[in-house]
Amino acid sequence: MSHSIVLLIAGPSGVGKTTLCSALLAAFPEKIVRAITSTSRPPRPGETEGRDYYFLTPECFVSKIQKGAFYEYAEVHGQWKGVFKNEILAKLAEGKDVLLNVDVQGARTYRDFSKTDLALKGRLVTVF
């Protein structure tokens, strides 16, 4: 069994989550990988599909919600955001630690999943 973890950096906007995540990714580039978020907004200039985000139409995003494809998702400023379960599970299977940057509500959702989801159980480490 892999000893990979899901490292959840959580807190309200502006507390330094992104700065901490960037430092962790730079310090441990071979071990820690970022979970790529999916969004229903269009790409901004310079953003790349599969590197910055997975870009979905709003209809496709809602369809994926209905199919249970996400651990956590939310509507933020009129756009959907979330992380696919398979995005996390594939990286854990590769032996990588998966880094997530979420708000407090998202952290609650992941903690709840980690109690019953066999893939997350015992692997979720939270930093608030």
Contacts in CASP RR format, 6 or more apart in sequence:
PFRMAT RR
TARGET T0000
AUTHOR 0000-0000-0000
METHOD contacts of the structure
MODEL  1
MSHSIVLLIAGPSGVGKTTLCSALLAAFPEKIVRAITSTSRPPRPGETEG
RDYYFLTPECFVSKIQKGAFYEYAEVHGQWKGVFKNEILAKLAEGKDVLL
NVDVQGARTYRDFSKTDLALKGRLVTVF
2 92 0 8 1.000
2 93 0 8 1.000
2 95 0 8 1.000
4 91 0 8 1.000
4 92 0 8 1.000
4 95 0 8 1.000
4 96 0 8 1.000
4 97 0 8 1.000
4 98 0 8 1.000
4 123 0 8 1.000
5 97 0 8 1.000
5 98 0 8 1.000
5 123 0 8 1.000
5 124 0 8 1.000
5 125 0 8 1.000
6 88 0 8 1.000
6 92 0 8 1.000
6 97 0 8 1.000
6 98 0 8 1.000
6 100 0 8 1.000
6 110 0 8 1.000
6 114 0 8 1.000
6 120 0 8 1.000
6 123 0 8 1.000
6 124 0 8 1.000
6 125 0 8 1.000
7 24 0 8 1.000
7 32 0 8 1.000
7 97 0 8 1.000
7 98 0 8 1.000
7 99 0 8 1.000
7 100 0 8 1.000
7 125 0 8 1.000
7 127 0 8 1.000
8 100 0 8 1.000
8 102 0 8 1.000
8 107 0 8 1.000
8 110 0 8 1.000
8 124 0 8 1.000
8 125 0 8 1.000
8 126 0 8 1.000
8 127 0 8 1.000
9 17 0 8 1.000
9 20 0 8 1.000
9 21 0 8 1.000
9 24 0 8 1.000
9 99 0 8 1.000
9 100 0 8 1.000
9 101 0 8 1.000
9 102 0 8 1.000
9 127 0 8 1.000
10 17 0 8 1.000
10 102 0 8 1.000
10 103 0 8 1.000
10 104 0 8 1.000
10 106 0 8 1.000
10 107 0 8 1.000
10 126 0 8 1.000
10 127 0 8 1.000
10 128 0 8 1.000
11 17 0 8 1.000
11 102 0 8 1.000
11 103 0 8 1.000
11 104 0 8 1.000
11 107 0 8 1.000
11 128 0 8 1.000
12 103 0 8 1.000
12 104 0 8 1.000
13 103 0 8 1.000
17 101 0 8 1.000
18 101 0 8 1.000
20 127 0 8 1.000
21 34 0 8 1.000
21 99 0 8 1.000
21 101 0 8 1.000
24 32 0 8 1.000
24 99 0 8 1.000
25 32 0 8 1.000
25 33 0 8 1.000
25 34 0 8 1.000
25 99 0 8 1.000
28 97 0 8 1.000
31 96 0 8 1.000
31 97 0 8 1.000
32 96 0 8 1.000
32 97 0 8 1.000
32 98 0 8 1.000
32 99 0 8 1.000
33 91 0 8 1.000
33 96 0 8 1.000
33 97 0 8 1.000
33 98 0 8 1.000
33 99 0 8 1.000
34 98 0 8 1.000
34 99 0 8 1.000
34 101 0 8 1.000
35 83 0 8 1.000
35 87 0 8 1.000
35 88 0 8 1.000
35 91 0 8 1.000
35 98 0 8 1.000
35 99 0 8 1.000
35 100 0 8 1.000
36 50 0 8 1.000
36 51 0 8 1.000
36 52 0 8 1.000
36 53 0 8 1.000
36 54 0 8 1.000
36 83 0 8 1.000
36 87 0 8 1.000
37 53 0 8 1.000
37 54 0 8 1.000
37 81 0 8 1.000
37 82 0 8 1.000
37 83 0 8 1.000
38 53 0 8 1.000
38 54 0 8 1.000
38 55 0 8 1.000
38 56 0 8 1.000
38 61 0 8 1.000
38 64 0 8 1.000
38 70 0 8 1.000
38 80 0 8 1.000
38 81 0 8 1.000
38 82 0 8 1.000
38 83 0 8 1.000
38 84 0 8 1.000
38 87 0 8 1.000
39 53 0 8 1.000
39 54 0 8 1.000
39 55 0 8 1.000
39 56 0 8 1.000
39 61 0 8 1.000
39 79 0 8 1.000
39 80 0 8 1.000
39 81 0 8 1.000
39 82 0 8 1.000
40 55 0 8 1.000
40 56 0 8 1.000
40 57 0 8 1.000
40 58 0 8 1.000
40 60 0 8 1.000
40 61 0 8 1.000
40 79 0 8 1.000
40 80 0 8 1.000
40 81 0 8 1.000
41 55 0 8 1.000
41 79 0 8 1.000
42 55 0 8 1.000
43 49 0 8 1.000
43 52 0 8 1.000
43 53 0 8 1.000
43 55 0 8 1.000
46 52 0 8 1.000
47 53 0 8 1.000
49 55 0 8 1.000
54 84 0 8 1.000
54 87 0 8 1.000
56 64 0 8 1.000
56 80 0 8 1.000
58 79 0 8 1.000
58 80 0 8 1.000
61 73 0 8 1.000
61 80 0 8 1.000
62 80 0 8 1.000
64 70 0 8 1.000
64 84 0 8 1.000
65 73 0 8 1.000
65 80 0 8 1.000
68 85 0 8 1.000
69 84 0 8 1.000
69 85 0 8 1.000
69 86 0 8 1.000
70 82 0 8 1.000
70 83 0 8 1.000
70 84 0 8 1.000
70 85 0 8 1.000
71 83 0 8 1.000
71 84 0 8 1.000
71 85 0 8 1.000
71 88 0 8 1.000
71 109 0 8 1.000
71 110 0 8 1.000
71 113 0 8 1.000
71 117 0 8 1.000
71 120 0 8 1.000
72 82 0 8 1.000
72 83 0 8 1.000
72 102 0 8 1.000
72 106 0 8 1.000
72 109 0 8 1.000
72 110 0 8 1.000
72 113 0 8 1.000
73 80 0 8 1.000
73 81 0 8 1.000
73 82 0 8 1.000
73 83 0 8 1.000
74 80 0 8 1.000
74 81 0 8 1.000
74 82 0 8 1.000
74 103 0 8 1.000
74 105 0 8 1.000
74 106 0 8 1.000
75 81 0 8 1.000
83 100 0 8 1.000
85 119 0 8 1.000
88 98 0 8 1.000
88 100 0 8 1.000
88 119 0 8 1.000
88 120 0 8 1.000
89 119 0 8 1.000
91 98 0 8 1.000
92 98 0 8 1.000
92 119 0 8 1.000
92 123 0 8 1.000
100 110 0 8 1.000
102 110 0 8 1.000
104 128 0 8 1.000
107 126 0 8 1.000
107 128 0 8 1.000
110 120 0 8 1.000
110 124 0 8 1.000
110 126 0 8 1.000
111 124 0 8 1.000
111 126 0 8 1.000
113 120 0 8 1.000
114 120 0 8 1.000
114 121 0 8 1.000
114 122 0 8 1.000
114 123 0 8 1.000
114 124 0 8 1.000
115 121 0 8 1.000
END
